[in-house]
Amino acid sequence: MIKETAKQIEDRFSEIGFNIPTSEIESRLEKLLNEFKVPAEEARRSVVNYFLKEYNIPRGDFYTQQGNTPTVKVKDINADGKWINIKAKVAQLWDNNHESIGQVGLIGDESGTIKFTKWASAELPGLEEGKSYNFKNVVTNSYQERFQINLNKSSQIEEIEEDIEIGTEMIEFIGAMVGIQAGSGLIKRCPQCNRALIKGVCGEHGKVEGTYDLRIKAVLDNGHNVQDTLLNREVSERLTNITLEEAVHMATEALEQSVVVDKMKEQLVGRYYSVTGPRLDRYILIETISPLPPLERSQIEALLSSMEV
Ligand SMILES: [Zn+2]
């Protein structure tokens, strides 16, 4: 009985790309069943859970799908551990240093974008940026309250002719700007790949002569959620009334690039804004941003009384 159950568990783990020695599974089962007198089904579940944790495997990857796999849109992904099919375009491939991960990045359809992880053990074909695919039997997973999909050994990928348009669902957010993150203000970008340089160095191309750009990575807080946002040069210029040219001038005068971001912080942090823009992973790419007037005393009192505090 133990041997049979252990074999079933081992087989399922091996199907999704993890080789766990039978002896390890057996000894755990045996302990639970014989020493602790745990019921058989519970023992099986407990052993499976142990190895899922140990190898950091999402639950949905282990438990097979029931019945027909639904084909869904990105915006409909709202549960953990569901098997789905999805037709989407690869929006971005990200750098990846994990040997257990084959590829990682963003895919999208007309309803939005979502992060994907393709396990190395899945042995699936390589995805290319800008190409559209049918992703079959992929599993949803949530990580830090955001959904993503995982491609494992049970998944299939088919390239399709159709060029899927990635939709940009507009989001509105109202909150106080509570911070401006590092890498904001006057920055330099790699002329080859456009990445922001860190101390004059591009992650891909090393030390390069960068070109100047302006951007703001702002954190907004509405009292319930903290939202990361990105303002490109154009939006930053409009909001701060500091043009790129002026920013370069300010930095040259002060012999210090950070004067620009300091000035921006002084101007923006602590104020309320209403912003709109499409979501890209954890950011809202801000297209419009308008300052809101500070709350009047009467509004504050109305709010307080409505909350009955
Ligand atoms: Zn570069």
Boltz pocket constraint, residues with backbone or C-beta under 6 A from the ligand:
constraints:
  - pocket:
      binder: B
      contacts: [[A, 190], [A, 191], [A, 192], [A, 193], [A, 194], [A, 195], [A, 202], [A, 203], [A, 204], [A, 205], [A, 206]]
      max_distance: 6.0
